[in-house]
Amino acid sequence: MAQFMLFLHQSPNYTADLPREKTLEITKRYMAWADKLRQQGKMLGGEKLTASGGRQIRTKDGTQVASDGPYAEVKDVIGGYFVIEAKDLAEAEAIASECPHFALAPTNWAEVRPIEDMSKLRASAG
């Protein structure tokens, strides 16, 4: 089985104005989806990211510079992530397509990225 990162993209603070009951309902949908995958042995981990307090680190003139981010004017941010296990990219896409993230806002989208198995490289480097 291969591992994949599922990055959940959304508009910044898209849930900020929702009533508490709606936020709890949304959270329960994600938890139920993740629990189902855990029972199937497909969910390895994941978390919701905070809407603020992040930092961006970029290289400028050969030096790393940290700045505030994500910025409010960006179109979308990564609101959370999951690490899933699947036999191939097609299965990972199928798992991602069932995520409740898509039903919550028409602009939400997800990115599925394979995680490279570095165990062989580690073994040869050690």
C-alpha positions in Angstrom: 0.0 0.0 0.0 1.1 3.5 -0.8 0.6 6.6 1.4 -1.0 9.9 0.1 -1.4 13.4 1.5 -4.9 14.9 1.1 -4.6 18.7 1.4 -8.0 20.4 1.9 -8.1 23.8 0.2 -10.8 26.4 1.1 -11.5 30.1 1.2 -9.9 31.8 4.2 -12.1 31.7 7.3 -15.1 30.3 5.3 -16.6 28.9 8.5 -15.9 31.9 10.7 -19.5 33.3 10.6 -21.2 29.9 11.0 -23.3 29.3 14.1 -21.8 26.9 16.6 -24.4 24.2 15.8 -23.5 24.3 12.1 -19.8 24.1 12.9 -20.4 21.1 15.2 -22.4 19.4 12.4 -19.5 20.0 9.9 -17.0 18.6 12.4 -19.1 15.5 13.0 -19.2 14.8 9.2 -15.4 15.0 9.0 -15.0 12.8 12.0 -17.5 10.2 10.7 -15.7 10.0 7.4 -12.3 9.7 9.1 -13.6 7.1 11.5 -14.9 5.0 8.6 -11.5 5.1 6.9 -9.7 4.3 10.1 -11.9 1.2 10.5 -10.9 0.2 6.9 -7.2 0.7 7.7 -7.0 3.6 5.2 -6.7 6.6 7.6 -3.3 7.2 9.0 -3.8 10.7 10.5 -4.9 14.2 9.9 -5.8 17.5 11.5 -7.6 20.8 10.9 -5.3 23.7 10.6 -5.9 27.0 12.4 -7.2 29.9 10.3 -4.4 32.2 11.5 -1.1 32.3 13.2 0.9 30.7 10.4 4.3 31.9 9.0 5.7 31.6 5.6 9.5 31.1 5.2 11.0 32.1 1.9 14.5 32.7 0.6 15.3 36.3 -0.3 18.8 37.2 -1.4 20.2 33.9 -0.1 18.6 34.3 3.4 15.5 32.7 4.8 12.9 35.3 5.8 9.8 34.5 7.8 6.7 36.5 7.4 3.0 36.4 8.4 0.7 34.2 6.4 -1.5 33.0 5.0 -2.8 36.4 4.0 -6.5 37.4 3.9 -6.3 38.4 0.2 -5.3 34.9 -0.9 -8.0 32.9 -2.8 -7.6 29.8 -0.7 -5.7 28.3 2.1 -5.0 24.7 3.3 -7.6 24.3 6.0 -6.5 20.7 7.0 -4.9 17.6 5.8 -5.2 13.8 6.0 -2.6 11.0 5.5 -4.3 8.1 3.8 -3.3 4.7 2.6 -4.4 3.3 -0.8 -3.2 0.8 -3.3 -2.7 3.5 -6.0 -3.6 7.1 -7.0 -7.0 6.0 -8.4 -8.0 4.6 -5.0 -6.6 7.6 -3.2 -8.7 9.9 -5.5 -11.8 7.8 -4.8 -11.2 8.1 -1.0 -10.7 11.8 -1.4 -13.9 12.2 -3.4 -16.0 11.0 -0.5 -14.6 13.6 1.9 -17.3 15.9 3.2 -15.1 18.9 2.3 -16.6 19.2 -1.1 -20.2 19.4 0.1 -19.5 22.3 2.5 -18.7 25.0 0.0 -18.7 25.0 -3.8 -15.2 26.6 -3.9 -13.6 23.9 -1.6 -11.1 21.6 -3.4 -8.6 19.0 -2.5 -5.1 18.0 -3.6 -4.0 14.3 -3.5 -0.2 13.8 -3.4 1.7 10.6 -3.2 4.2 10.3 -0.3 7.5 9.1 -1.6 8.8 6.0 0.3 12.2 7.1 1.5 13.1 3.9 3.4 15.3 2.6 0.6 17.1 5.9 0.3 17.6 6.1 4.1 19.0 2.5 4.1 21.5 3.3 1.4 22.5 6.6 3.0 23.1 5.1 6.4 
